């Protein structure tokens, strides 16, 4: 087997699991989180953000009272699993404790402590392909309360700074009915220069601009790509035209400020009974990239997408 999995101390994140082959290396925190904190082609830089300074966090008396703890919630960076719709302080369960894990072949199953206050047990299962950069990330949320819960698995990746996100617009022919949703958060300036909207694409750049920006959409093509560190981080994910999605019908959302960019997919919004799970899967890959593109030109984006096969 060409995949190796082992433990190591990494940065100030404590113990991590390393998954690697001849092409790619991933690291997953197990002293906290879990977070997929590192993902890079071998010999290249990490495409995921590492918040080693703990600059993004939540600290409030209300949060501490609700969770009966003096701990803060930290983003840490990397990739995490939440549930949507977002609410305060429920969504911000501090996850600063060790994570149980099991290794089976190319797969690691990660089980953090249960989120008893909100009645959720999260599980993340990560599988590395033998010979490519392919990483399958399975997300599961089980209702461990004694009442039904309506939620969506919310799969959130914090990308490294100074990259550009490409999101395809729906091109489905729907006749008299709408085919696209554009959902805008109250703090979002639609004239923000980091953001580009056309009939074919949405692009979003991460810069030093401090203002928050967030949008959501129905990503019917089921892919997005983030170009940073001479690599393209591509996610593929499901879209179900018959499913209900959170935030007025979004299965994809993106957020940025001066610290981060978040690349977020959402599973179907379902009411789940006690003991039942709601699941979502992402397929990741990394592509070496030696060219750029104009994020405000469909022609340039088309060329970039075609050259690197991003829509295949």
N, C-alpha and C positions, 0 to 999 in steps of 0.2 A: 504493500500500500504506500502510495507516495505522499499521503497526508500525515503530518505529525501533529500531535496535540500534547502540550505539556504546560506546566505551571512556571511562572516567573514573576518577580517583582518588577513593576513598570512605573517609572516616574514617581509621582506622589499618589498614585491610585492604589497602591498596595498590590496584593496578589492578583494576577490575571492569568487567564488561560490563553495560550498561543495556539492558533490553528494556522498551519502553513503547508505549502507545497512548493514546487519549483517555480511557481508563477507569482504567488501572492502570500501576504501575511495578514492575519487578523488577530486582534487581542480583545479579550472580554474581561471586564472587571468582575471579581467574585468576592472581594472584601466589602464592596458597596455595590449598589445598583440592582440588577446588572446593567452595564452599558457595553455595547460594542464600541470600544474607545479608539480602535485603530484599524484601518483598512487601507492597504497600499500594495501596489505592484512591487515586487522585490527590487530594491535599489532606488525606489522613489519615496517621496514624502507622504505622510499621512493625509488622506483627503478628508478625514473627519476632524472636527474641532476638539481640542483637549483644553478644558478650562482648568488648568493647573493652578491658577490664581484664585479659583472659586469666586469669580467676579459676578456670576449670575446665580442668584439664590433668593429664597424667600425667608424672611425672618419677621415674625409678628406675634404679639401676644395671642391674637385670635387663632393663628395656626397652632401655637404651642398648646393652647387650651383644648382645641378640638382633638388633637392627636395625643394629648396627655404626655407631652415630651418637651424637653428644652432644646431639641435638635432642630436645625434649619433644614429646609429642602434645598438641594444643590442640583444644578443642571448637569454638572460634571463634563458635559459634552457627549460626543459620540451618538449612539442610537439607543433609544429606550422605548418602552411600551407604556402607554397611558390608556385611559378610557375617555371617550367623548360621549356627550357634550362636556366641555370644560366647565368647572364650577369652583368657587372659592369658599372655604379652603380645601374642599374634598379632594380635588385633583392633585394637590401638592403633598401627597403622603411622603414624609421623609424616608428615603431608602438608603440609609447609611450603614446597614447591617450586612453581615456575611450572607452569601448566596449559596444554597446547596446546588450541586451540579453532578451530572452523570455523563460519562463518556461511553459511546457505543460506536465503534468504527469511525466514520468521518463526522459524527454528530455529537454535539454537546447539548444537553438539556439543562436549563437553568431555572431554578425555582427559588425566588426570593421569599422572605417571610410573608404570610398572608396579610392583606390590607383589611384587618378586621373592622375598622371604623367605617369603611365604605362597602364591606361585604364582597370583596374581590380577591381572588387568587390569580396572580399573573404567572404565566410560564412562557419562556422564550426557548426555542429550539433552533440551533444554528448548525447547518451542514455545509462543509466545504467540498467542492468538486475535486476529484482526484488530480486532474491535469489542467485546470483553467482557473480563472479568477472567480468563477461562479460561487456565490454564497446564497444559500436558501435560508431565509429567516422566517420561521413560523412563530406566530403570536397567538396566545390563547388567554382568555379571561373567563374564569369560572365564577359563577354566583355562589358564594359561600354564606350568604345571608339566609333568612327564613322567609323572604318576600321576593316577588319578581323584581328584576332590575332591567331597565332599558338602557343599552349601551352599545357603543361601537368600539372595536379595537383600534387604537390610534397609534400609528407606527411612526415615530418621530426621529429623524436623523438630523443632527447638527453638523453641517458641513464646515470645512476649513474656510478661513476668511479669503476674500478677494477673488472669489470665483463667480461664475455666471450660470444660472439655472435656465434650462429650456423646458417648456411645458407645451405639448401640442394642444391646439384647440379642436373641439369636436367638429368634424366635417360631415356628419351624418345628414342624409336627406330626410327631413321630417315633415315636409309639406307645410301645412298650416300651423304646425306645432313648433315650439322652440326646440333648438338643439343644443344650446349652450347656457350655462349658468356662470355668472361672475358675482361672487359674494364678497362684500367689502366690509372690513371692520371699522368701527367708528373713528379710530385714530389714523386711518389710512388716507393719505393724500393721493388722489388718483392722478395728479400731475407730477408725482414724484419722479425724478429723473433716473432713478434706479430701475424703473419699471417700464416695460414696453408691451403694448397690446396690439395685435393685428388679428385678421380673420383666420390666420393659420397658427399663430404662436403667442405665447406669453413668455417673456424673459424677465429675469430679476437678478440684479447684480448686488453682491455684498460689498459695501464700502464703509468708510469711516463716518458716514452720516449717522447721527445719533437717533433721529426720529424713527419710531416703530412703523412698520408697514406689514400688512397681512391681507392676503386674498385667498379665496377658495374657488374651486371650479369642479365641474363634472368631467373628469379626465377619462373619456370613453376609449381612448387609444391604449390606456394602461401602461404608459411608460413616461419617464422623465429623465433628464440628464443634467448633471452638474459638472462643469468643466473647471478644474482647479489643479494646481501643482503638476501640470503637464500630463494629467490623466483625466478621463471622463468617467465619472461615477454614474452608472445607469441603474435605475430601479425599474422593474416590471411588476405589475400587480393587476388584480382582477377588477373588472367593472361589471356590475349586474344591472342591466337596464330596468329590471323589475324590482330591484331592492330599494329600500328607503335608506338614505344617508343623512348624517348629521348636518347641522349648520346650513339649512335650506338646500340640501341635496348635494353636498360636496363629498367626493371620495378622494380629493386632493387639495392640500392647502400649503401655502408657503409664507414664512415670516422672516423678516430681517430687521436688524438694527446695526449699531456700530460694533457689536460684539460677535454676532452670529448670523447664520442663515439656517432656518429649519425647513427641511424637505419632508413633508408629512403626507402619508396615505392613511385612508380610513376605510375600515371594513363596513359591512352593512350594519345599520342600526336595528337591533332586534331586542325584543323583550325576552329575557331568559329566566326560566324558573330556577329555584334553588337546585344546585347540583348540575346545572347545564352550562355549557361553554359557548362562547362566541369566538370565532377564529378568523385570522387573516394571515396571508402569506405574501412576502416580497421575495423577488429574485434579484440579486445584486450581481453586477459585473463591473470590471475596471478595464478601460481601453487606453493604451498609451496614445498621447495626443501631441503632435508636433506643429499644429496650426491653430489659429484662432478664428474668430468670426465676428462680424458686426452684429451686436445684439439688437439692433434696431433696423435690420434689413432682412426681410423674408428670403430674398435671393441668397444672401450670405448664410443664413441659418439653414436653408435648404441644402446648400452645398456641404455644410458641416455635417448635417444629419446624414446625408447620403454617403459622404466619404467614410464615416465611421459606422455606418449601418445602425444608427441609433433607434430607428423605428422598426427594426426586424427582430 
